[in-house]
Amino acid sequence: MFKLFGSKPKPAPTAPIQPKQEAQGAQATIQKLKKQVENLEKREQFQQSKVDALVLEAKKKAAAKDKKGALFALKKKKMLETEISSLQAQQMNLQTTMMTLESAQMNIQTFQTQKQAQSQLKGIASHMNVDTVQDVMDDLNEILEDQKEVTDALGGQIGDQYDEDELSNELDELMSEDVEEGKIIDDTPSIYTPDVPEGPILPNAPTGEITVQHQSEEEKALAELMNAMA
């Protein structure tokens, strides 16, 4: 069957709520819940003061033999206690709702942080990956190897280079020739050190044939010194 008045128009799609807007809305709702919990606590305290007053009233009327008045006071007390129990249950429900919203708000903040980190990591990954890093490291190693070769080249010896083993063999041959020809002479000067006995030196009487010896200047000076010490 055809509908006389046409089909019901579809509601226009609403734009998705952004996480930031959700966090702000959750915070506003939490503040309202806290305010309502405070109002319920004040209402509970007020009704409890009435209960306490009705208990005293019931005791007084019972003492005055007014049983009917005492029972009426207790009935009103029961009604107030029922309301107090309801107020406490409402507070508990509001507290549970508030804790749930606070947890949800924390989850939104965590989600936003994770999403931001994900975006930054994607940006970094678009400029750097394993292949790119490996290429850079290979280039660096090649450059360092080239620089090492340049340094070694700059520190190398320039000019003619001689074989040390060949020079050593030539020196051995020269020494062998000098030994064979008797050309190696020890030119180290000898130092004359006379033996001087301890104590006073007494001249010995000459015996036998006196031989005149030729003394050097050094021997003469030493002899004069020994005579002076006698």
C-alpha positions in Angstrom: 0.0 0.0 0.0 1.1 3.5 -0.7 1.5 5.9 2.2 -0.7 9.0 1.9 1.7 11.3 3.6 5.0 9.9 2.3 7.8 8.1 4.1 9.2 9.4 7.3 12.3 11.6 6.6 15.6 10.1 7.8 17.5 12.2 10.3 20.6 13.9 9.0 23.9 12.2 10.1 25.6 13.9 12.9 29.3 14.6 12.8 31.4 12.3 14.9 32.4 13.7 18.3 36.1 14.4 18.6 38.0 12.9 21.6 38.8 16.4 22.9 35.1 17.3 23.0 34.2 14.0 24.6 36.8 14.7 27.3 35.4 18.1 28.0 31.9 16.8 28.1 32.9 14.0 30.5 34.6 16.6 32.8 31.5 18.8 32.9 29.3 15.7 33.7 31.7 14.7 36.6 31.4 18.2 38.1 27.6 17.9 38.0 27.7 14.5 39.6 29.9 15.8 42.4 27.5 18.7 43.0 24.5 16.3 43.2 26.3 14.0 45.6 26.9 17.0 47.9 23.2 17.9 47.7 22.2 14.4 48.6 24.6 14.3 51.6 23.1 17.6 52.9 19.6 16.2 52.5 20.6 13.0 54.3 22.1 15.0 57.2 19.0 17.1 57.5 16.7 14.1 57.6 18.9 12.4 60.1 18.6 15.3 62.4 14.8 14.9 62.1 15.1 11.2 63.0 17.1 12.1 66.1 14.5 14.7 67.2 11.6 12.1 66.7 13.4 9.6 68.8 13.6 12.1 71.7 9.9 13.0 71.1 8.9 9.3 71.2 10.8 8.8 74.5 9.2 11.9 76.1 5.6 10.9 75.1 6.2 7.4 76.2 7.3 8.7 79.6 4.2 10.9 79.7 2.0 7.8 79.1 1.1 9.2 75.6 1.5 5.9 73.8 -0.4 7.0 70.7 1.8 10.1 70.3 5.0 8.0 70.8 3.9 5.5 68.2 3.1 8.4 65.7 6.6 9.8 66.2 8.1 6.4 65.6 6.1 6.1 62.3 7.4 9.4 61.0 10.9 8.3 62.0 10.5 5.1 59.9 9.4 7.2 56.9 12.5 9.4 57.3 14.8 6.4 57.7 13.3 5.0 54.4 14.1 8.2 52.7 17.6 8.3 54.2 18.3 4.7 52.8 17.1 5.9 49.4 19.4 9.0 49.6 22.3 6.7 50.5 21.6 4.4 47.5 21.4 7.4 45.2 24.8 8.6 46.4 26.3 5.2 45.8 24.9 5.1 42.3 26.2 8.6 41.6 29.6 7.7 43.0 29.8 4.7 40.8 28.8 6.7 37.7 31.3 9.4 38.5 34.1 6.8 38.9 33.2 5.2 35.6 33.3 8.6 33.9 36.6 9.5 35.4 38.0 6.2 34.2 36.6 6.8 30.7 38.1 10.3 30.7 41.5 8.9 31.6 41.1 6.3 28.8 40.4 9.2 26.4 43.5 11.0 27.5 45.6 7.8 27.1 44.1 7.2 23.7 44.9 10.7 22.6 48.5 10.3 23.8 48.9 7.0 22.0 47.4 8.4 18.8 49.8 11.3 18.9 52.7 9.0 19.4 51.5 6.8 16.6 51.4 9.8 14.2 54.9 10.9 15.2 56.3 7.4 14.7 54.7 7.2 11.3 56.3 10.5 10.3 59.7 9.2 11.5 59.2 5.9 9.7 58.5 7.7 6.5 62.0 9.3 6.6 63.9 6.4 8.1 63.7 2.7 7.7 66.1 -0.3 8.0 67.3 0.0 4.4 67.9 3.7 4.7 69.8 3.3 7.9 71.9 0.5 6.4 72.8 2.6 3.4 73.9 5.4 5.6 76.0 3.1 7.7 77.6 1.6 4.6 78.5 5.0 3.3 80.0 6.0 6.6 82.1 2.9 6.7 83.3 3.5 3.2 84.2 7.2 4.0 86.1 6.1 7.1 88.0 3.5 5.1 89.0 6.1 2.5 90.1 8.5 5.3 92.2 5.8 6.8 94.0 5.2 3.5 94.6 8.9 3.1 96.0 9.1 6.6 98.3 6.1 6.0 99.5 7.6 2.7 100.3 11.0 4.3 102.2 9.3 7.1 104.2 7.1 4.8 108.0 7.5 4.1 109.0 9.6 1.1 112.2 9.3 -0.9 114.4 6.2 -1.5 113.7 3.3 0.7 116.4 0.6 1.4 116.1 -2.9 2.4 117.4 -3.2 6.0 118.2 -6.9 5.6 120.4 -6.1 2.6 122.2 -3.3 4.6 122.8 -5.7 7.5 124.4 -8.3 5.2 126.6 -5.6 3.7 127.8 -4.5 7.2 128.6 -8.1 8.1 130.7 -8.5 5.0 132.7 -5.3 5.8 133.3 -6.5 9.4 134.5 -9.9 8.1 137.0 -8.2 5.7 138.4 -6.1 8.5 138.9 -9.1 10.8 140.7 -11.0 8.0 143.0 -8.1 7.3 143.7 -7.3 10.9 142.4 -3.8 10.5 140.3 -3.8 13.7 142.4 -2.0 16.3 141.3 -1.2 19.8 142.0 2.5 20.1 140.6 2.8 23.6 143.2 4.7 25.7 144.4 2.9 28.8 144.5 4.6 32.1 147.6 4.0 34.3 146.6 3.4 38.0 149.5 2.6 40.3 149.1 0.5 43.3 149.5 2.6 46.5 150.0 0.6 49.7 148.3 1.6 52.9 150.3 3.3 55.8 153.6 5.1 55.6 155.8 4.3 52.6 159.4 3.4 53.6 162.1 3.3 50.9 163.7 0.0 50.5 167.5 -0.2 50.5 168.7 -1.0 47.1 170.4 -4.4 46.7 172.5 -5.6 43.9 173.1 -3.7 40.8 171.2 -0.4 40.5 169.4 0.0 37.2 168.5 3.4 36.1 165.0 3.5 34.6 163.6 6.2 32.6 160.4 7.6 34.2 157.6 9.5 32.5 156.5 12.9 33.8 153.5 11.3 35.5 155.6 8.7 37.2 158.0 11.4 38.4 155.2 13.5 39.8 153.8 10.4 41.7 157.2 9.6 43.1 157.7 13.1 44.4 154.3 12.9 46.0 155.1 9.6 47.7 158.5 11.0 49.0 156.7 14.0 50.4 154.3 11.8 52.3 157.1 9.7 53.8 
